[in-house]
Amino acid sequence: MLFSWLFLCISIYHCVSSGLKASLTRISLLK
């Protein structure tokens, strides 16, 4: 059970970090 929660948190963190990187590159391209 603990490992499934850990995997879920890691996957969510990866999705959020990749989304932030994409938005940052998009903003820098717009400037």
C-alpha distances in whole Angstrom, upper triangle without the diagonal:
4,5,5,7,9,10,11,13,14,16,17,19,20,21,23,25,26,27,29,31,32,33,35,37,38,39,41,42,44,46
4,5,5,6,9,10,11,12,14,15,17,18,20,21,23,24,26,27,29,30,32,33,35,36,37,39,41,42,44
4,5,5,6,8,10,10,12,14,15,16,18,20,21,22,24,26,27,28,30,31,33,34,36,37,39,40,42
4,5,5,6,9,10,11,12,14,15,16,18,20,21,22,24,26,27,29,30,32,33,35,36,37,39,41
4,5,5,6,9,10,11,12,14,15,16,18,20,21,22,24,26,27,28,30,32,33,35,36,37,39
4,5,5,6,9,10,11,12,14,15,16,18,20,21,22,24,26,27,29,30,32,33,35,36,38
4,6,5,6,9,10,11,12,14,15,16,18,20,21,23,24,26,27,29,30,32,33,35,36
4,5,5,6,9,10,11,12,14,15,17,18,20,21,23,24,26,27,29,30,32,33,35
4,6,5,6,9,10,11,12,14,15,16,18,20,21,22,24,26,27,28,30,31,33
4,5,5,6,9,10,10,12,14,15,16,18,20,21,23,24,26,27,28,30,32
4,5,5,6,9,10,11,12,14,15,17,18,20,21,23,24,26,27,29,31
4,5,5,6,9,10,11,12,14,15,16,18,20,21,22,24,26,27,29
4,5,5,6,8,10,11,12,14,15,16,18,20,21,22,24,26,27
4,6,5,6,8,10,11,12,14,15,17,18,20,21,22,24,26
4,6,5,6,9,10,11,12,14,15,16,18,20,21,23,25
4,6,5,6,9,10,11,12,14,15,16,18,20,21,23
4,5,5,6,9,10,10,12,14,15,16,18,20,21
4,5,5,6,9,10,11,12,14,15,16,18,20
4,5,5,6,9,10,11,12,14,15,16,19
4,5,5,6,9,10,10,12,14,15,17
4,6,5,6,9,10,11,12,14,16
4,5,5,6,9,10,11,12,14
4,5,5,6,9,10,10,12
4,5,5,6,9,10,11
4,5,5,6,9,10
4,6,5,6,9
4,5,5,6
4,5,5
4,6
4
